[in-house]
Amino acid sequence: MTVIITLLSNHPIILAVFAILGAFGMHYSHSQLKAFRTAKEIIRTQNNPVDPKIVDELIEDAKQMGDEKYVLGILREIRTKYGHSGVKVGHVMWIVHLRETGYPDINDIKIPSFHRDDKIPD
């Protein structure tokens, strides 16, 4: 142990490398913890009705990205199947996921319900 302390005290470059590695490790751990907390919050709130402001923000973002027609089509299908007030927080996250993974055809996708009482289909 004293050899390591002596080595670090006599070689500031090695000490700096260890400090940088420690900082990167703490940053990585913090970002992973933040991601887990976000995922936990999404799972906890996925069955809640979505705030209309969030839907408006989703549509506005879709306008800026050029895929407004796709997002409006999916929202129309969700509202047709579950009613206007049936859009849940989980639906918004699902739409974001669809946009990130490649815009599957609206007619070919199964719309999840995100209602607490519904069972997950086999």
C-alpha positions in Angstrom: 0.0 0.0 0.0 2.8 2.4 0.8 4.4 1.6 -2.6 1.2 2.8 -4.3 1.1 6.0 -2.2 4.7 6.7 -2.8 4.3 6.1 -6.6 1.3 8.4 -6.8 3.0 11.1 -4.8 6.2 11.0 -6.9 4.5 10.8 -10.2 1.8 13.5 -10.7 0.9 12.2 -14.2 -0.2 8.9 -12.8 -2.2 10.7 -10.1 -3.8 12.8 -12.8 -4.7 9.7 -14.8 -6.3 8.1 -11.8 -8.2 11.3 -11.0 -9.5 11.5 -14.6 -10.6 7.9 -14.5 -12.3 8.4 -11.2 -14.2 11.5 -12.6 -15.3 9.5 -15.7 -16.4 6.7 -13.4 -18.5 9.0 -11.3 -20.0 10.7 -14.4 -20.9 7.3 -15.9 -22.5 6.1 -12.6 -24.5 9.3 -12.3 -25.8 9.1 -15.8 -26.8 5.4 -15.4 -28.6 6.3 -12.1 -30.4 9.1 -13.8 -31.5 6.8 -16.7 -32.8 4.3 -14.2 -34.8 6.9 -12.3 -36.3 8.2 -15.6 -37.3 4.7 -16.6 -38.8 4.0 -13.2 -40.9 7.3 -13.5 -42.1 6.4 -17.0 -43.2 2.9 -15.9 -44.9 4.4 -12.8 -46.9 7.0 -14.8 -47.5 5.1 -18.1 -51.1 4.4 -17.2 -52.0 8.0 -16.4 -53.9 10.2 -18.8 -51.6 12.5 -20.7 -51.8 16.2 -20.3 -53.0 17.9 -23.5 -50.0 20.2 -23.4 -47.7 17.2 -23.8 -49.6 16.0 -26.9 -49.4 19.6 -28.3 -45.6 19.5 -27.7 -45.4 16.1 -29.4 -47.2 17.4 -32.4 -45.1 20.6 -32.5 -41.9 18.6 -32.3 -43.2 16.4 -35.1 -43.9 19.5 -37.2 -40.3 20.6 -36.7 -39.0 17.1 -37.7 -41.3 16.8 -40.7 -43.3 13.8 -39.5 -46.4 15.6 -38.3 -48.7 13.5 -40.6 -47.3 10.2 -39.1 -47.8 11.4 -35.5 -51.3 12.7 -36.1 -52.2 9.4 -37.8 -51.1 7.4 -34.8 -52.9 9.7 -32.4 -56.0 9.4 -34.6 -55.8 5.6 -34.3 -55.3 5.7 -30.5 -58.3 8.1 -30.1 -60.4 6.0 -32.4 -59.6 2.8 -30.4 -59.6 4.2 -26.8 -61.5 7.5 -27.0 -60.2 11.1 -27.0 -59.4 10.9 -23.3 -57.9 7.4 -23.7 -54.4 8.7 -24.7 -52.0 7.8 -21.9 -48.5 8.8 -21.0 -47.4 5.4 -22.2 -48.8 6.2 -25.7 -46.7 9.3 -25.9 -43.6 7.4 -25.0 -44.5 4.7 -27.4 -44.9 7.3 -30.3 -41.5 8.7 -29.4 -40.1 5.2 -29.6 -41.7 4.6 -33.0 -40.2 7.8 -34.3 -36.8 6.8 -33.1 -36.9 3.3 -34.5 -38.1 3.9 -38.0 -41.8 4.8 -38.6 -43.5 1.4 -39.0 -46.7 1.5 -41.1 -49.7 2.6 -39.0 -51.8 -0.2 -40.5 -49.4 -2.9 -39.4 -48.8 -1.9 -35.8 -50.7 -3.0 -32.7 -51.6 -0.1 -30.5 -51.0 -0.9 -26.8 -53.7 0.2 -24.4 -51.7 1.3 -21.4 -54.9 0.9 -19.3 -54.3 -0.6 -15.8 -57.1 -3.2 -16.2 -56.0 -4.6 -19.6 -53.8 -7.6 -19.6 -50.7 -7.8 -21.8 -51.5 -9.8 -24.9 -49.6 -13.0 -25.5 
